[in-house]
């Protein structure tokens, strides 16, 4: 057994001429027949009609039942049997395994191969002058894939609650990483489900307008035999880190709440099995999410994301995660505790003596002299409320409950401000530990001999 993903060999010569010609002829005949196949299934389709509003219709579509009927009428036909024989003799890898870093999947048979190709060709028809031209483009992509073994993995992560500024349709963040508006058709497609099953991703009760898109090159190769290798999930882990940094940057930018509905993975060109249909969703989706970006927020958000992605400070990542948790909490008690923990992680030096005083004092000295007293008092007050919550005496039923709401908001403001300063202050950049001496020098700068 191999412990690492095998490195694919250099590209081959592509499709054999006879195979290419036979594929185009077979698909050019099958695509019109598929388009004429009756829609024997029904799906629930939510279509956006305005901000946060949808019309829901039940529409026929070509689903499982249509596909079963289509398969029955084509498996064993002269055309497919002839193509199957040619593939086994001249290009057996087209009936083998599709491999990439996520694993491998057997193509199974000639019909399975043709089904993937014809579905993609059917979707391309509006962009081409004829069915034959659409089929030729798909077969051309298959030949290029065999030749170069190069593809692209796209992960579309649907955001809940984010409203982009008017006129902004895309925010570029990194190479192949961006946020963009979803079209009405995309939203309808993402929210649709067969009426025989429950919807996994209910869009109608949430504000969905945008998604994070991650595009990365990927190696894809075909083999005639099963290659037993351990999947490489480093790309998935990297994507999760990017999502965390994007959500962190948004909540550092301003107060509000943005969440994740689900992520959908597709490998392009989507012409073979194991290239589309993969999705995942968080275990808990917050039902109440909204944040509106202004024009002036866009560049600052992108800069905060890049700074957060570069940071070497674990405590900064932890504090950002606590800020995200605080904004997501329904209870001000939980929000207060999360925000204060974030401040303590970020501002407390290695030793634990006089924690509350040191955190408040260090926070004060992140700012110019004129602001320091007020900043000190703000953090001191939220820590007092936090201590009363933890040790008893203050809760949502207390006479002083309004203070909980006030101090929960104040704690998030302080934490957001501290995180921004750690990302933008050059004296705080890097990975060295900020011990008591560092903060002492900030409070009482050492004398410099002239």
C-alpha positions in Angstrom: 0.0 0.0 0.0 1.3 3.5 -0.9 1.3 6.1 1.9 1.5 9.1 -0.4 -0.5 10.2 -3.4 1.3 8.9 -6.5 2.7 11.6 -8.7 0.9 11.4 -12.1 3.1 10.8 -15.1 3.6 13.3 -17.9 0.6 13.7 -20.3 -0.1 11.1 -23.0 -0.9 11.7 -26.6 -4.6 12.3 -25.8 -7.4 10.5 -27.6 -6.7 8.0 -30.4 -8.2 9.4 -33.7 -10.6 6.5 -34.1 -11.8 6.8 -30.4 -12.2 10.5 -30.8 -14.3 10.2 -33.9 -16.4 7.4 -32.5 -17.0 9.4 -29.2 -18.2 12.5 -31.1 -20.5 10.5 -33.3 -22.0 8.5 -30.4 -22.5 11.6 -28.2 -23.9 13.7 -31.1 -26.6 11.0 -31.3 -27.2 10.6 -27.6 -27.4 14.3 -26.6 -30.6 15.1 -28.6 -32.2 11.9 -27.2 -31.4 12.9 -23.7 -32.8 16.4 -24.3 -36.0 14.7 -25.6 -36.2 12.3 -22.5 -39.4 13.2 -20.6 -38.9 14.9 -17.2 -40.1 12.2 -14.9 -39.1 13.8 -11.6 -40.2 16.8 -9.6 -38.3 19.3 -7.5 -39.0 22.2 -5.2 -37.4 25.4 -6.5 -37.0 28.6 -4.5 -36.5 31.6 -6.8 -35.4 35.0 -5.3 -38.1 37.7 -5.8 -36.5 40.4 -3.7 -34.3 40.9 -0.6 -34.9 37.9 1.6 -38.1 36.8 -0.3 -38.7 33.8 -2.6 -41.3 32.2 -4.7 -41.4 28.5 -4.3 -42.6 26.3 -7.2 -42.7 22.6 -7.9 -41.2 21.9 -11.3 -40.5 18.8 -13.4 -36.9 17.9 -14.2 -34.8 15.1 -15.5 -33.7 13.4 -12.3 -33.3 9.8 -11.2 -36.4 8.4 -12.8 -35.6 10.1 -16.2 -32.0 8.7 -16.0 -33.1 5.2 -15.3 -35.4 5.3 -18.3 -32.7 6.7 -20.5 -30.2 4.1 -19.4 -32.6 1.2 -20.1 -33.0 2.4 -23.7 -29.3 2.7 -24.4 -27.3 0.1 -22.5 -26.6 -2.8 -24.9 -27.2 -0.9 -28.1 -25.1 -1.4 -31.1 -23.5 2.1 -30.9 -22.4 1.7 -27.2 -21.3 -1.9 -27.7 -19.1 -0.9 -30.6 -17.6 2.0 -28.7 -17.1 -0.2 -25.6 -15.1 -2.7 -27.7 -13.0 0.1 -29.3 -12.2 1.6 -25.9 -11.1 -1.7 -24.4 -8.8 -2.4 -27.4 -7.4 1.1 -28.0 -7.9 3.3 -24.9 -8.7 1.1 -21.8 -8.0 3.9 -19.3 -11.2 5.5 -20.4 -13.0 2.6 -18.7 -10.6 2.6 -15.7 -10.2 4.9 -12.7 -10.4 8.7 -12.5 -7.7 9.8 -9.9 -6.9 13.0 -8.1 -5.6 13.9 -4.7 -9.0 13.2 -3.1 -9.0 9.6 -4.2 -10.0 7.5 -7.2 -13.3 6.3 -8.7 -14.1 3.7 -11.2 -15.8 4.9 -14.4 -17.6 1.5 -14.5 -18.6 1.1 -18.1 -19.0 2.8 -21.5 -22.5 4.2 -20.7 -21.2 5.8 -17.5 -18.4 7.5 -19.4 -20.8 8.8 -22.1 -23.4 9.9 -19.5 -20.9 12.3 -17.9 -19.8 13.7 -21.3 -23.3 14.1 -22.7 -24.6 15.9 -19.6 -21.8 18.4 -19.8 -22.4 18.8 -23.6 -26.1 19.4 -23.0 -25.3 22.2 -20.6 -23.0 23.9 -23.1 -25.5 23.9 -26.0 -26.6 27.5 -25.4 -23.0 28.7 -25.9 -22.4 26.9 -29.2 -23.9 27.1 -32.7 -24.9 23.4 -32.7 -25.1 20.2 -30.7 -22.1 18.9 -32.6 -20.1 21.9 -31.7 -21.0 21.5 -28.0 -20.1 17.8 -28.1 -16.8 18.6 -29.9 -15.9 21.1 -27.1 -16.4 18.4 -24.4 -14.4 15.8 -26.3 -11.7 18.4 -26.8 -11.6 19.0 -23.0 -11.3 15.2 -22.5 -8.4 15.1 -24.9 -6.6 18.0 -23.2 -7.1 16.4 -19.8 -5.5 13.2 -21.0 -2.7 15.2 -22.6 -1.9 17.6 -19.8 -3.5 16.0 -16.7 -4.3 19.5 -15.5 -7.6 20.4 -14.0 -9.0 22.9 -11.5 -10.8 22.4 -8.2 -13.5 24.9 -7.4 -15.1 25.2 -4.0 -18.1 27.4 -3.7 -19.0 28.3 -0.1 -22.3 29.9 0.4 -22.4 32.8 2.9 -25.3 33.7 5.1 -26.0 37.3 6.0 -23.4 39.2 3.9 -24.6 42.1 1.7 -22.0 43.5 -0.6 -22.0 47.3 -1.5 -24.1 48.4 -4.4 -22.2 48.0 -7.7 -19.6 45.6 -6.2 -20.0 42.1 -7.6 -16.6 40.6 -6.7 -13.9 41.1 -4.0 -10.5 39.6 -4.9 -8.6 38.4 -1.8 -5.8 36.1 -3.0 -4.7 34.1 -6.0 -7.8 32.1 -7.0 -9.8 33.3 -3.9 -12.6 35.8 -4.0 -16.1 36.7 -2.9 -18.8 37.3 -5.5 -22.5 37.7 -5.9 -24.6 34.7 -6.7 -27.0 34.9 -9.6 -30.7 34.3 -9.1 -30.3 31.0 -11.1 -27.5 29.9 -8.9 -29.4 30.5 -5.7 -32.5 28.7 -7.1 -30.3 25.7 -8.1 -28.5 25.6 -4.7 -31.8 25.7 -2.8 -33.6 23.1 -5.0 -34.3 19.6 -3.9 -36.3 16.6 -5.1 -39.7 16.5 -3.6 -39.1 13.0 -2.3 -36.3 14.2 0.0 -35.8 17.0 2.5 -33.8 20.1 1.6 -30.3 20.0 3.1 -29.8 23.7 2.5 -32.9 25.8 3.1 -32.2 29.2 1.7 -35.7 30.7 2.1 -35.3 31.4 5.8 -31.9 33.0 5.4 -30.3 36.0 3.7 -28.1 34.5 0.9 -26.6 36.7 -1.9 -22.9 35.9 -2.0 -20.3 33.1 -1.9 -16.6 32.5 -1.4 -15.0 31.0 -4.4 -11.7 29.1 -4.2 -10.0 27.9 -7.4 -6.9 25.8 -7.3 -5.0 23.8 -10.0 -5.2 20.0 -9.5 -3.7 17.0 -11.2 -6.1 14.4 -12.7 -5.1 11.2 -14.4 -6.8 8.0 -15.6 -5.5 4.5 -14.9 -6.6 1.0 -15.9 -6.0 -0.4 -12.4 -6.9 0.8 -8.9 -4.1 2.8 -7.2 -4.4 2.4 -3.4 -3.1 5.7 -2.0 -4.0 7.8 0.9 -6.0 10.9 -0.1 -4.3 14.2 0.3 -6.6 16.6 2.3 -4.1 19.4 2.6 -6.0 21.4 0.0 -9.2 21.0 2.0 -7.4 22.1 5.2 -6.0 25.1 3.5 -9.5 26.1 2.2 -10.9 25.8 5.8 -8.2 28.1 7.0 -9.0 30.6 4.3 -12.7 30.5 5.2 -11.8 31.1 8.9 -9.6 34.1 8.0 -12.4 35.5 5.8 -15.0 35.2 8.5 -12.5 36.6 11.0 -11.6 39.6 8.8 -15.3 40.4 8.3 -16.0 40.4 12.0 -12.8 42.4 12.8 -14.0 44.9 10.2 -17.3 45.6 11.9 -20.1 44.4 14.1 -22.5 42.0 12.6 -22.9 38.3 11.9 -21.9 36.3 8.8 -22.1 32.5 8.6 -21.7 29.5 6.3 -24.6 27.6 4.8 -22.7 24.9 2.8 -19.7 24.3 0.5 -19.9 22.7 -2.9 -16.9 21.2 -4.6 -16.5 20.7 -8.4 -13.6 19.7 -10.5 -13.3 21.3 -13.9 -13.6 20.3 -16.6 -16.6 18.4 -15.2 -16.6 15.6 -17.7 -15.8 12.5 -15.8 -17.1 10.7 -12.6 -15.9 11.9 -9.2 -15.8 15.5 -10.4 -19.0 17.1 -9.1 -21.7 16.8 -6.5 -19.6 16.9 -3.4 -21.0 19.1 -0.6 -20.5 19.7 3.1 -22.2 21.8 5.7 -21.5 22.9 9.3 -23.3 21.0 12.0 -24.9 24.2 13.3 -26.1 27.1 11.1 -27.0 30.3 12.9 -30.5 31.4 11.7 -29.8 35.1 12.4 -27.1 36.6 10.3 -26.6 40.0 8.7 -23.7 42.3 7.9 -23.8 45.1 5.2 -20.5 46.3 3.7 -20.2 49.9 2.5 -18.0 50.9 -0.4 -15.3 52.1 2.0 -15.2 48.8 3.8 -14.1 46.7 0.8 -10.4 47.6 0.7 -10.1 47.6 4.4 -11.6 44.1 4.6 -9.3 42.8 2.0 -6.3 44.2 3.8 -7.4 42.7 7.1 -7.9 39.3 5.5 -4.3 39.4 4.0 -2.8 40.5 7.4 -4.7 37.8 9.2 -3.6 35.2 6.7 0.1 36.3 7.2 0.1 36.5 11.0 2.4 34.2 12.9 0.7 34.8 16.3 -1.4 31.9 17.6 -2.9 34.2 20.2 -4.2 36.5 17.4 -5.9 33.6 15.7 -7.4 32.5 19.0 -8.6 36.0 19.8 -10.1 36.4 16.3 -12.0 33.1 16.7 -13.3 34.3 20.1 -14.5 37.5 18.5 -16.3 35.4 15.8 -17.9 33.3 18.6 -18.9 36.4 20.5 -20.7 37.9 17.5 -22.5 34.6 16.9 -23.8 34.2 20.5 -27.5 34.7 21.2 -26.8 35.4 24.9 -25.0 38.5 26.0 -23.5 36.5 28.8 -21.8 34.1 26.4 -20.7 37.0 24.2 -19.2 38.8 27.1 -17.2 35.8 28.2 -15.9 35.1 24.7 -14.8 38.6 24.2 -13.0 38.9 27.5 -11.3 35.6 27.0 -10.1 37.0 23.6 -8.7 40.1 25.2 -6.9 38.1 27.9 -5.4 35.7 25.3 -4.2 38.7 23.3 -3.0 41.1 25.9 -1.9 39.1 28.9 1.9 38.4 29.0 3.3 35.0 29.8 2.9 35.3 33.6 -0.5 35.3 35.2 -0.1 37.8 38.1 -2.6 40.6 38.3 -4.4 39.4 35.2 -7.2 41.9 35.1 -5.1 45.0 35.8 -2.4 44.0 33.2 -5.0 43.2 30.5 -6.7 46.6 31.0 -3.4 48.5 31.2 -1.9 46.8 28.1 -5.0 47.5 26.1 -4.9 51.2 27.2 -1.3 51.5 25.9 -2.1 50.2 22.5 -3.5 53.8 21.8 -2.2 57.4 22.1 -1.9 59.0 25.5 -5.2 61.0 25.2 -7.2 57.8 24.8 -5.5 55.6 27.4 -7.5 56.4 30.5 -10.9 55.8 28.9 -9.7 52.6 27.2 -8.4 51.3 30.6 -11.7 52.0 32.2 -13.7 50.3 29.5 -11.8 47.0 29.8 -11.8 47.2 33.6 -15.6 47.6 33.6 -16.2 44.6 31.2 -13.8 42.4 33.3 -15.7 43.3 36.4 -19.0 42.2 34.8 -17.3 39.1 33.5 -16.1 38.2 37.0 -19.6 38.8 38.5 -21.0 36.5 35.8 -18.5 33.7 36.4 -18.6 33.9 40.2 -22.3 34.7 40.5 -24.2 37.8 41.2 -25.0 39.0 37.7 -27.2 37.3 35.1 -30.0 38.1 32.7 -32.6 38.1 35.5 -30.6 40.5 37.7 -31.7 44.1 38.2 -28.4 45.1 36.4 -29.1 42.9 33.4 -29.0 45.9 31.0 -25.3 46.3 32.0 -24.7 42.8 30.6 -26.0 43.8 27.2 -24.0 47.0 27.3 -20.8 45.4 28.4 -21.1 42.5 26.0 -21.2 45.0 23.1 -18.3 47.0 24.7 -16.2 43.9 25.1 -16.6 43.0 21.4 -15.7 46.6 20.5 -12.5 46.4 22.6 -11.5 43.0 21.3 -12.1 44.1 17.7 -10.0 47.2 18.2 -7.2 45.1 19.8 -7.1 42.6 17.0 -7.0 45.4 14.4 -4.0 47.0 16.2 -2.2 43.7 16.3 -2.7 43.3 12.6 -1.7 46.9 11.6 0.9 48.0 14.3 4.4 47.2 13.0 5.7 46.9 16.6 3.3 44.0 17.2 4.0 42.1 14.0 6.0 38.9 14.2 5.9 35.8 16.4 8.0 36.8 19.4 6.3 36.4 22.8 5.1 39.7 24.3 6.3 39.2 27.9 6.0 41.6 30.8 9.1 43.5 29.8 7.6 44.3 26.4 4.6 45.8 28.0 6.7 47.6 30.6 8.7 49.3 27.8 5.4 50.4 26.2 4.1 51.9 29.5 7.5 53.3 30.6 9.8 53.6 27.6 13.5 53.1 28.5 15.7 56.2 28.5 17.8 56.4 25.4 21.3 57.9 25.9 22.0 60.8 23.7 
